[in-house]
Amino acid sequence: MKIEIKIEGVSKEQLEKYAEILTVLISKGALDGVRGGKTILHFDADGNFMACQLDYTPWRRRKTI
């Protein structure tokens, strides 16, 4: 998959950081693979992307009325 981002005023270094984050989110299903849950991005004290945490319940019995 190739994603092209063209944004004026953003450095090449910033675009590379964004590309890394988007690549992880897409490859791990964090954008469209989580229903009824959440995706949490973790950054260190310097602002470096460190982890992607998925918090969801893949199956739950629904209460019937």
Residue pairs with C-beta under 8 A, 6 or more apart in sequence:
1 26
3 19
3 22
3 23
5 15
5 18
5 19
7 15
17 49
20 49
21 41
21 49
24 30
24 49
24 52
25 31
25 39
25 52
28 52
28 54
29 54
30 39
30 52
30 54
31 39
34 54
34 56
35 56
36 56
36 57
37 54
37 55
37 56
37 57
38 54
38 55
38 56
39 52
39 53
39 54
39 55
40 52
40 53
40 54
40 55
41 49
41 51
41 52
41 53
42 49
42 50
42 51
42 52
42 53
43 49
43 50
44 50
